[in-house]
Amino acid sequence: MRQLKGWWKAPVVVIAVVAGVFHYHACGFGSPEPRVFRGLHLMMLLPVVFLLFPAWRRSPRHRPSIPDVLIALLCAVASYYTVYHADRLNERFLGFHPVRTEEVVLGALLALAVIEACRRALSKWFALTVGIVIVYLMTCHLWPGMFHFKRFTLDRAVEILYLSGDDGIFGFLTGISAQILYIYILFAGVLTATGAGDFLIDFATWLAGWARGGAAKISVVSSAMYGTVSGSTVANVYATGSFTIPLMKRSGYTPKQAAAVEAISGVGGQIMPPIMGAGSFIMSEVTGIPYFEIIKVAVIPALLYYLGVFCMVHFIARKRGIQAVPKDQRPRIRPLLRRAYFFLPFLLIVTLLAKGYSPSKAAFHTIWVTVLLSFLNRKDWMTPRKALDVLVRAAVNAGLIASVLAGAGMIVGILTRTGVALAFGSILVQASQGILVIAMLLIFVIVSVLGTGVPTTAAYIIGVTVGAQALGKFGVSILAAHLFVFYYSVLADLTPPDAVTSFAAANLAGSEPMATGIEGFRLGIAGFLVPFAFVLQPALLLNGAVWQVALSVGLTVVGVVCLAAGVIGHFTTSLNALQRGMLLAAAGLLVFPTRSLVVVGLVLAAAALLWSVGWERIRGADGGGRLEAQEDGA
């Protein structure tokens, strides 16, 4: 990203202030009608991307080039066109009313500009994906079989991408970006600026630093809490990893292990309620399920994911003999209690959501409460300079999100209007031979491949478009299907060869990026078990009686612990190959709700774990009731 100098800063600052005030006011006091709101949203944010992100390595680093300025102006003009003509565009019918010449020109250029914005600031792979899908739209009449569709002329193709109010550049995804995501990006910035992020890291250090391998457990706990603030896996890694990675290295973890632990911990922040990643808001909009219901059912799977990560780092610590963080390096409880008011914003937003407030309205009220709380500590005051920094960072981050959602909107529009989404769903069902587990494995592979190098939100949108319908044909609930795809879209950031979160952590740890990516995937594999578990056992999503929920949670906990022990090769003592194999098999079997498989899984787990602690030592006891192991130690 460019570091603008001189008067070039002024346009970005002005846009940031206007955009921040406009969106905050809209969320609190009512927004314009959708087409106007979305048009103004992109009119303000897309130019920021071209002003701040250079096209090439040789592009100016402290000012935008002339082409950058021209493209920024084009984005503003093309977006404002939909605002100025909103009434007429709302009344027209797609495929019936003619498309004006200026609409064809502006729409085609804006579609290319969105692709370029994604390439510059987000991912060349996602930009390539959008480009390929647009090429398919123009050539779909030439494709055979399920992918054949009627021919689209240029004006009708541009109509789908530019003039549609349901999808395309100004579709419902851009509406979510304008109505919900901007205010939560602003909320995250306010929390960070007022010291809430630092407090969460300090609290995690106090909470987990005393335990064996405490440095890694601090990473797990702090990332789980901070991730709810940042909403970004890479941002989470840089925020917490700058502290936890050096601490882990000093404690005895190798640089590769330290980076991998931070990566798998940071990734989980996007699935941790109450503020999950952008995909959760999109999920609510697409499914029609209230956001509070989504975060409520997502709690158990998120905790199970972090349990798996926690077990991984615990068994590594036992295996390597890594001790707790020294007491003098851990914060004291009294200073933390004085700042415990930073928990109030999280409690408030959950309370407001539970009372039926919309996500944007809940964030609106929580922001001003957080600003007031900052004045309880002099160094945390929300000063005008801090407020300006928050607005600028929010505009930049929201511009990136708006770009990816505009690109994803084009993909969704094309896939749905050409029937490709239905075709992919049918192919998945046929390839799975009617077996749910095989279908889930295929969707896992597809989402992991799509998500490699592609932003989480975009990977989720594409994955749901082609995968949710296939899972629905197996009787999987719509919420479970969407959560399944969402989890693997998030975990795709751990998947080599482009494991962006692992690479970011490797940069902080000084480890080899690809080796770190492979290690992160290995240590995060316990988390990959959780989505299979909640699809096969709906009780994990609170769908069932209390005893069913408790039973499913208990079985999954055992499975997660077995998987972690099997992967690391250590429980209370080192495990041999056969013991590890038994534990891995047990973990797989405990995912299935079938009674016979569960019994076999529990027997394998018990046999392997008892063997690992020394079967011959607990096989019998002497007359006084002491175990043989106690006699040996006497």
Secondary structure as UniProt FT lines:
FT   HELIX           6..8
FT   HELIX           9..29
FT   HELIX           34..52
FT   TURN            57..58
FT   HELIX           66..84
FT   HELIX           86..91
FT   TURN            94..96
FT   HELIX           101..121
FT   HELIX           124..139
FT   HELIX           140..142
FT   HELIX           145..147
FT   HELIX           154..158
FT   HELIX           159..163
FT   TURN            169..170
FT   HELIX           172..176
FT   HELIX           177..181
FT   HELIX           182..193
FT   TURN            194..195
FT   HELIX           196..208
FT   TURN            209..210
FT   TURN            212..213
FT   HELIX           214..230
FT   HELIX           233..251
FT   HELIX           255..267
FT   HELIX           268..271
FT   HELIX           278..287
FT   HELIX           291..320
FT   HELIX           327..329
FT   HELIX           333..338
FT   HELIX           340..343
FT   HELIX           344..354
FT   TURN            355..356
FT   HELIX           359..374
FT   TURN            375..376
FT   HELIX           378..380
FT   HELIX           384..417
FT   TURN            418..419
FT   HELIX           420..431
FT   TURN            432..434
FT   HELIX           436..450
FT   TURN            451..453
FT   HELIX           456..472
FT   TURN            473..475
FT   HELIX           478..491
FT   HELIX           492..494
FT   TURN            496..497
FT   HELIX           500..509
FT   HELIX           513..523
FT   HELIX           525..536
FT   HELIX           538..541
FT   HELIX           546..568
FT   HELIX           577..589
FT   TURN            590..591
FT   HELIX           595..612
FT   TURN            613..614
FT   HELIX           615..618
FT   TURN            623..624
FT   HELIX           628..633
//
